[in-house]
Amino acid sequence: MFERDSDSENDGRRERIRFWSTIVLGAILTGVVGALLVLLARANDNYDRSLGWQTQSMEVISQTRSVDAAIARAEAALGRFAVGLQKSDGRVYEYQWARARQFMTQLRRNVRDNPKQMALVEQLTREMDIRGAQLGDAALSANYNQTVAAISKYYAAGQGQGLSQIDKLLTAIIANERTLLRERNRIAIADRANLNQAILLFSLLGAGAAVIAIGTTFSLIRAEGERRLARNEQLFESDRAMQLEAAVKERTAELAHANDALRGEMIEREAAEAQLRQAQKMEAVGQLTGGIAHDFNNMLAVVVGGLELAQRAPEKASRHLANALDGANRAADLTRRLLTFARSEPARPEMVTIDDCIASFGELIERTIGDRIALTLDLQAAGHACWVDRQQFENALLNLAVNARDAMNGNGSLTIQTLDDGEGKALAVRVIDTGCGMSPEVLERVFDPFYTTKPAGQGTGLGMSQVFAFCRQSGGEVQISSTEGEGTSVAMLLPVTTSGLDAATDTTQGDVAAHPALPDHALNILVVEDDQRVLAATVEAVGELGHTAVACGNPLEAETLVEGQLAEGRNGFDLILTDVLMPKLTGPEMIAQLKQRWPDLPVLFVTGYAGDASEIASFGDHDVLRKPFTLAALDQAIRRSGHPRPTEGQRLAS
């Protein structure tokens, strides 16, 4: 019993010793940790302060250099402004000199605690004020286009001592700050070393304390902690799984509802967009109908009137038929212009000598604008050519001339002027009138499609937008200036092209003679056309050219006709002349089927609507003849596309 009491007393003594030892050790560790924390905080503060001084010195140097650079750029811009009198150079000078002032303000704020540097900055400010007054006088002269005075004042300012004094002050400020920076770098290095030592001591102490704490408590709390952690994790995961399951169900229902709402909104939006597109189409058609109907009816009146007069007066039939043909050609030209505006007919660029084109086109412009308007051709771009669509260029020029005529009410002067840029890279075609001019509101919308200030039936609103589209399509741009009551000047800026100029052909000669000569070798031609009247006319035209034509009114029968020619022991067809848009089977689709059996079959497509430029690929490498066409154009196309058989026994079949 006494032995058990003694063991119990010893155990109690050991527990008290362990308890107080732990308290004493904890107090010592706490004190040491506190001291190290104070040391670490002080070292860190010193190091931060050193870094701040370093940053301030570097900012002073950077701001000083920025002042120097801004002054240099301002002086250079002023020099250009004094010589060239370009307002943009003047704005650069003012902007750079203002930036120099801003940098001086920042510099003064950063050196306010350094009397020596502050004195240099104040002296620099005074020198800049003097220099700014000199340069400002030169800038004022340049602003009033006084070139000699501006250059003289700028030169006088450059001969003064102000700029060299500014450079000396900037150099002195940078030198002083570099000396101060070296001293601050040395202090920063020492503070960094102290901070590293404090961090090392604190790390070692922390590591030791951690080892002691871990060794003391790990064995006591490990088992209990693990059991408690496992139990808590089990409960937590169970609750979390239930919450996640409920959240997933709720979110799934929300997503399903949102998906249904989104689908309904998409359907409504598609319907609204379809209605809007239809409304825009109808609005465009309504805007377009009046002017186009007016122009087209005038042309049809010429055609119908010429044909009736030819019937009534056979002795004058040649002249009346020529007038009718001219009206039909103008109607075809109007259709081509509309297709070009709608991007349905691709551009056909060629090398065009601009001055020669305008000179040859001037007679038509003069007839169009009337006798009361004096037309002047001031052509100063001789020998320069551009890669443009000649017809689109002439249409654009004619549109500008007609607009000028309407603006002058048929009475005034119209000047067409060409100028190059002096470097041979671009030329300007200017159309200048003495008309009523345009208000700023009209000038803003002048290039909008279907926008016109003319009364209903006298304009379509497509002219200026066609000019804009032509210039952009040709790689150039269009500029317009106008003053109400004084007139308007429109300039088409086009890039000059020299490549291939010597080899370019003169397109002003027109087509071949109106009555082409018979071919050296008559061809056997299959004509495929779904319109019976067009088919009959085309077959007759082919026969008139000396060829043999076989009519086919259904593209589905073309293959049978080719086989029939071969079955009868003939050579087959030398050329397939086919329409493009036909029911049941289009021209390109029919040719693709025939090419599978007769790959060497020559083809000539004939169409009145070529579609977008993206549809050209369906024609392959075959020629395309646009409707309506002349007999000469048909003869040229057949000569290019058709070629005779070299031997009697050669067949189309492989």
Secondary structure, 3 states (H helix, E strand, C coil): CHHHHHHHHHHHHHHHHHHHHHHHHHHHHHHHHHHHHHHHHHHHHHHHHHHHHHHHHHHHHHHHHHHHHHHHHHHHHHHHHHHHCCHHHHHHHHHHHHHHHHHHHHHHHHCCCCHHHHHHHHHHHHHHHHHHHHHHHHHHHHHCCCHHHHHHHHHHHHHCCHHHHHHHHHHHHHHHHHHHHHHHHHHHHHHHHHHHHHHHHHHHHHHHHHHHHHHHHHHHHHHHHHHHHHHHHHHHHHHHHHHHHHHHHHHHHHHHHHHHHHHHHHHHHHHHHHHHHHHHHHHHHHHHHHHHHHHHHHHHHHHHHHHHHHHHCHHHHHHHHHHHHHHHHHHHHHHHHHHHHCCCCCCCCEEEEHHHHHHHHHHHHHHHHCCCEEEEEEECCCCCEEEECHHHHHHHHHHHHHHHHHHCCCCEEEEEEEEECCCCCEEEEEEEECCCCCCHHHHHCCCCCCCCCCCCCCCCCCHHHHHHHHHHHCCCEEEEEEECCCEEEEEEEEECCCCCCCCCCCHHHCCCCCCCCCCCCCCEEEEECCCHHHHHHHHHHHHHCCCEEEEECCHHHHHHHHHHHHHCCCCCCCEEEEECCCCCCCHHHHHHHHHHHCCCCCEEEEECCCCCHHHHHHHCCCEEEECCCCHHHHHHHHHHHCCCCCCCCCCCCC
